[in-house]
């Protein structure tokens, strides 16, 4: 279908209908005002309290008759609501809630939900309670009520599960569907997981905005809750999702190797392959989202500390009226001028913004003309332009170093199709080694990006570049840099994939490089990795 987000729309509308019909059956009923429940919030509180009582009795497998509900309402009103209701009026209210609000006077209840896949409006049946016949101790026939599946879903949905538990439960469901090879359901699960993570990210951004507006409105308890929620989410989750992604990629590879000609795949296998590829994309985005959440949480911590520090410093500032506290007292007693330094001393607890030059007190100050102001302003504008050009030149030089280092890696990998980092370094000349490791930071960033991606699909990158307008940035981006390098070499156009993975059992690679800041010669210890080029 064209809009994938409208898939299973009727299930969502079923959840909406559970609340809508409950409100529709209850609103504008005169019995509420007769019993003193004039506001909507009071009415809904009473209804959900009765539903919870019915659920509790159902779970304990005890009877739940109208008399039981009446006793519950009577005790609830006596202890909490304090309405002037007699026991008989409580009984009438219990019958109204069960028979009218929850049962619609015995008539079936339906709520319309549009099915975008079938392109038709479907009637969704909704039922909150059901009843069965029981016999009490005197063998009197009674009607006992219990919740249906819709009633349980409604009540369980009102009690929010903690965010980290939501994510954990969804991960378990995703892994279960993945093991059963229900890839269509696993794709929906991984989309839901990605949405939950995006919600976490937006909540953290909203907290940062609240802190910037007024840090006193954001309590320490809220900060601790947000930090614990985010760190619990991030704990071992990146490794777990990397494992899921490796599993998905291995299954995609198995299907591709099993059917060399993908056109011969059946419709079912084609759909499975498409779902697996989509799951792989969402898992990659989920791993990136984890990194963004961690980075944003650290920014939140720094921001909160700075804002609280600024607020605490502002509380130490004592304000006073300069006219009454200084001028009038000096005029009343001129001898106070001898101790005026005590008054001005707090102003110099911090270093002044400008340095006071005593020699300028005795020099003749020249009056500045309008032309001189204009000339000085013109010089400042010229200096700003020169500074921007210098910054642009530095960025270009830095990007050239990234490109040279990545070009060395690509050249040797594509020449041998498969090479280890240790072998690559041994094959390099002194000049090529300097191009490979121009600085410690650049080489480290390139290797971290390569290991983070694992598999670079060149065809997908080219398609994404053709479909979207990419924003120009001054930062290093591995995918963009790879495409720029490959576009310059016609003999490399047939490259399909670039695979990079760590070799944990191999010895680490040692490099010597001078630090760009201090100039001190340092040893770089890097895990050995395998670089593999896959051609068309």
N, C-alpha and C positions, 0 to 999 in steps of 0.2 A: 504494500500500500504506500501511498505517497507520504503520509505523515505517520511515521513509526511510533511517535509518542502517543497517538490515539488508539494504539492497540490495547485490547482488553478494557476499553472505555466503560463497558457496561458493569464491570466489576467495581470500578470506582463509583459509578452512579448508584450501585447497590448500597455502598457505605453512606453516600449522601442521603439516599432515601430512608435509611434507618433513623436518621435525625429528623428529616423533613416530615415524615408521616407522624412521628411522635409529637412534634410541635403542632402539626395541623389538627390532630385529634384532641389536643389539650387546650389550644388557644381559644379565646373568646367564649369560654364556658362560665356560666353564671355561678356554678357551684363553688368555684374558687373564691369569688368575692363574698359569698355567703359564709364561707369558713374563715375569712380574714386573710387569704393569700392573694394580695392585690397585684403583686409584681411578678413578672415572668421568671425572674431568677428564683424566687421562692417556690413557684409552682414546679419548675424543672428539678429543683433540689429534692422536693418531696417525691416526685415520680421516680427519679433515679435511686433514691433511698429505698423505695418499695421494691424496685427491681433488684437491688443488691440483697435485700432480705429474701426475696424469692430464690435468687441464685444460691445464697447461703443455705437455705433449707433444702434446696435440690441437691447440693453437694453433700450435705449431711444425711441425705435420704430420709428426711423427716417430712411430715405432712405440712402443707402450706395452704390452708383453707382461708376463706374470707375472714373467719373469726380470728385466725392467727394473725393475718395482716392488720385487722382492726386493733388487736391488742398492741401490735408493734407501733402503729400510728399513734395510738393513744399515749403510750409511754414516750414516744418521740416528741409529741406535742407538749406533754407535761414537762419534759426536761429541757427542751431546746426552743421550740417555736413559741410557746406561751400563748397560743390562740384560745379564744373562749369557745371550745368545742366539747360537746358531751360525747359519751361513748357511742350513742346512736348516730350522732353526726360523723364521728370517725368511721363508723361502719358504712355509712352512705358514701363517704369519700373513698374508702377502700374499694367498694363496688364500682364506683365511677372510674378509678384508676385502672382496675383490672379489666372491667367489661367494656369500657368506652375507649380509654386512651390506649391500652395495650392490645385489646381484642377487637376494637372497632365494631362492637355490638354483634359479634359473630360473623360479620361480613368479611370476605377475603380482602386483603390490602395489596395494591399493586403500585409500583412506581416506574415511570417510563425512563428507559435508558437507551440512547441511540447507539446502535452497533455500526460503526463506520466501516467494518470489514464486509458485513452483509448489506450495508446501506439501507437499514430499516430501523424503526423504533420498536424496541422489545419491551414487553411488560415484565417487570421483575417482581416476583412474589415476595412479600415481606410478612413475617410472623414473629412476634416477640415472645409470646407465652403459649403454652398448651396446657391441657388439663387431663386428669385421669380420675377414675372413681376409686375411692378408698372407703374402708369401714373403720369407724372408731371403736373404742372399747365396748360401747353398748350396741355394737353391730348396726349403727346408724350410717346410712349411705351419705358420703360427703364428697365434694369436689375439691381436689387438690391441684394446685397450679405449679408448673415448673417452666423454666426457660427453654426456648428452642435454640438452634444454632445461631440464628440471627440475633437473639437476645444476648447470648454469650459473646458474640463478636462485637456487639455494640458496647457492652460493659467493659470487655477486655481492651477495647480500643480507647476508652476514656482514661485508663490508667497508663500513663506514658512509660514506656520502657526506657531505661537509661540509654544515652546515645551510643556509648561504647558497646553495650549489650546488643543494640540494634545491629550494629555493624558486625559483631561476632556471629549473631544468629544468621544474618544474611550471608556471611562467608561460609557457614556450615551448609546452608541450603545450596549455595553455588557449587561447593565442592561435591555435594551429593548428586546434583544434576550432572556435573561434569563426569563423575564416575559412572553414572548410568547412561552416559552418552546422549542425554537429552539436551542437545546443544542450543535449541531454541529457547528453552527455559533458562539454561545457564546464561545465555546472552541477556535476557531480561534481568536476571539476578545481578550480573556484573554492571549493568546500567544503573540499577537501583543502588548498588554499592558506591558507584561513582557519584551519584546524586547525593547520597548521604555525606560523602567526603566533601563535596562542594558546599553543602549546607554548613558543615563544620567550619570551612574556610570563611564563608560569609558571616557566620556568627562571630568569629575572631575579628574580622574586619569591622563589624558593627561595634564590638567592644572597644576597639581602638578609637573609633569615632566618638564614642561616649566619653572615653578618658580625655580626649582632646577638648571636648566641650566643657566638661566639669569632672575632674578626677574624684571629687568627693561623692558624687552620685554612684561611683563604681566601688563597691565594697571589697574588702580583702577576701571575704568568703567567696564572692563571685569570681574573683581572680583565681583563687585556689581551685575552685570547681572547674573553671575553664582549663587551667593548666593540667590538672589531673586527668580530665577527660581527653585532652589532646595527646598527652604523653602515653596514657593507657592505649589510645588508638594506635599510636605510632610504634608501640613496643612489639617487636618481632613481625609487624605487619608487612614491612617492605620485603623481608626475606620470604614471608609466606606467599606474597603476590608474585615475587620473582619465581618461586617454585611453581605456582600455577601457570605462569607464562611459559616456563620451560616445558611443562607438560603439554600445554596447548600447541606450542611450536613443534614438539616432537610428533604429535598426532597429525598436524598439518603436513609435516614432512613425510610421514608414513603414507598418508593418503596420496600425496603427489608422486611418491616413488612407486606405490602400488599401481597407480594408473598413470602411466607415462604420458599418455594423451588425455588431457583433461576433458576434451570434448566427448570422450566415450563414457564419461561418468553418468550414472543414472540421475534422475531428478532429485531423489532423496539424498544421494551422496553429494551432489552439487550444492544442495541447500546446507548440508552439514559442513562442507568445506567453507562455504560463505560464512556460516555462523561462527566457525572456529577462527577464521581470519578477523571477523569483527570483535570477537572476544579478546583476541591478541591485541588489537588496537586499544580497546578499553582498558585492558590490564596495564599497558604501557602508560596510558594517560593517568591511571590510578596511582602508579608508582610516582609519576611526576607530581601528582596532587599531594601525596604524602610529604614530599620534600617541601612543597610550598607551605603546607600546614606547619611543619616544624620551623621553617624560617620565619613565618608570620608569628608563631608563638614566642620565639626569641625576641622579635621586634616588639611584641606586646609587653614582654617583661621589661625591656629597656625603657619603653615609653612610660609605663606605669611608675617605675622607679623615679624617672626624671620629673614627671608631673607631681608626684607626692613630695619630692624634694623641693620643688618650686613652691608648692602650697605651704609647706612647713616654713620656708624662708619668709614667705609673705606674712605669716602669722606673727613673726618676730618684729615686723615693722610697726613702729609707734607713730601715729599721725597726730599733728597738733596744728594750732592756728598760729601762723608766723607773726601776725599783727599783734595778737594779745600776748603770746608767749615770749616774743622777742622785742618788738619795737616799743610797746608800752612799758615794759620793765626797764629797758635801757633808758628811755626818757625819764622815767621816775627815779632811776638811780644810775647815773652815768658811770659810776665806778664798776659797774658790772662788765664794762668793756675790757677790763683787765683780765677777766676770766672767760672771755668769749670763746677761747679755744676749746673749752669743755663742751660748749654747745655745738661747735662745728666738727668736733673730733669724729663722731659717727659717720660723717660723710666721707671720710678718708680711710675707712676700714678696708675698702677695696681699691685697687689701683685705678687712678683716673684714666678716662679715655684718651685725653690729650696731655702731652708733657708740657709743663709750664716752664718757659725759658725766661729767666729773670732779666737777661741781657736785652730782650726785646722791649722792656719797659722804658729804656732810655733812648731808643732809636726812633728816628722820625718815621712815622707810618705814612706810606704813600697812598693817596686816594685812588682806588681802582675805577677806571672808566668802563663804559659799556663795551667799547671795542676790545679792551683787554679781557673782559669776561667772555666775550664771544670767541676770541682767539684761544683762550684756555679751554673753553668747552669743545672747540673744534679739535684741539690736540687730544683731549680725553676720548672723543669719538674715534679718532685715528688709532689711538693706543688700544682701544677695545677691539677694533677690527684686526689689528695685528695680533692681539692675544688669541682671538678666535682662530686665525690662520695657523698660529703656532700649535694650538690644541688639535686642530684638524690634521696637521702634519704628524704630530705624535701618534694620533690614532691610526693613521695610515701606516706608519712605520711598525706599530705594534701588530696590526693585522697582517702586514707582510711577513713578520716573523712566524705568526701562526700558520700562514699559508705555506711558507718554506718548510717548516717542521712537518706538517701534514703531507706535503708533497713527497718528502723523503720516505715517509712510511708507506705511502701509496705506491711509489715507484718500485720499491723492493718487494712489496707484497704481491703486486700484480705481475712482476717479473717471474717470481717463483710459485705463485698461486697459493702457497702456504708457507709461512715462516714464523719462527719464534722471535720474540723481541731480543733475546740474547744473541741469536744468530745474526739478526739484522745489525746490531751494534758492532759485532765483530767484523762484518763485511764493510763497514763504513770507513771512509778516509777521514782524516782530521778535519777537513773542510766540511764534509757532509755531517760529521758528528756535531760540529758547531751549529749547523743549520737545524739538525734534529733537536738539539737542546740549546736554544738561544738563551733562555733563562730557566731557572728551576720552576717558577710559577707557570710559565707557558706550557712546558713539557708535562707537568703534573696535570694541568687542566685538560689538555688534549687526551691523555691516557684515561683520566677519570670519566670524561664524556664518552669515549669509545667503550669502556667497560660498562658504563651505565646503559648504553643503548643495546649492546651485545650484537644485534643484527641490524644492519642498515640496508633497507630495501631501496635501491636506487630508483627503480621504476616508480614506486609509490611517491618518492620525494619529487621526481620530475612532474608527476601528475598533480601533486599538491601545489607545486609552484605555478603550474599552468592554470589551476582553478582559482587560486587566491592571489591577491596582491599583498606581498610581504612587506612589512614595515622595515625601513632602513634603521639599523641600530649601530651603535659604536661598540657593542660587545661581541665576543666570539660565539658563533653558533655553528656547531659541528655540521649539521645538515646543509646549511647554506654554503659553507666553505667547501664541503666535498663537491657539491654541484658546480661551483665556480672552477675548481681545479679540473674536474672531469670535462667540463665544456672546453677547456683550453687544449685538451689532448684528444685528437680524433681517434687514435688507436685505443683509447680507453672507453669509448662510448658503449661497447658491448658488455661492460661490467653490469652484473645483475644484483649481486649482494656483496656486502663486506661483513664478515663475521669476526667477532673479537671475543675471546673468553679467557679467563684466568687459568693458569696451570698451577694448582696449589702444591703439587708434589715437586715441582721444579725448584731449583735454587734461585734465590732472588738475584736480580740484576743490579750491579753496582756501577754508578757513574760518578765522575768527579766534575764539579762545575762551580765556578765562582758565584757567590751570592750577589745579585744585582744591586742590593742596598748597601751591604757592608764591604763587598769585595773579598770576603774570606772564602777560601776554597772549602767546599763542603762535599760530603759523600751523599749521593742520592741512592737510596735503597728502594727498588721497585720490584713488585711481583712480576714474574715472567708470564707473558701472555702469548697466546697463539693468534696470529692474524691470517685469515683465510679469505681469498677472493673467489667468488662464484661467477662464472661467465654465462652468457646466454647459450 
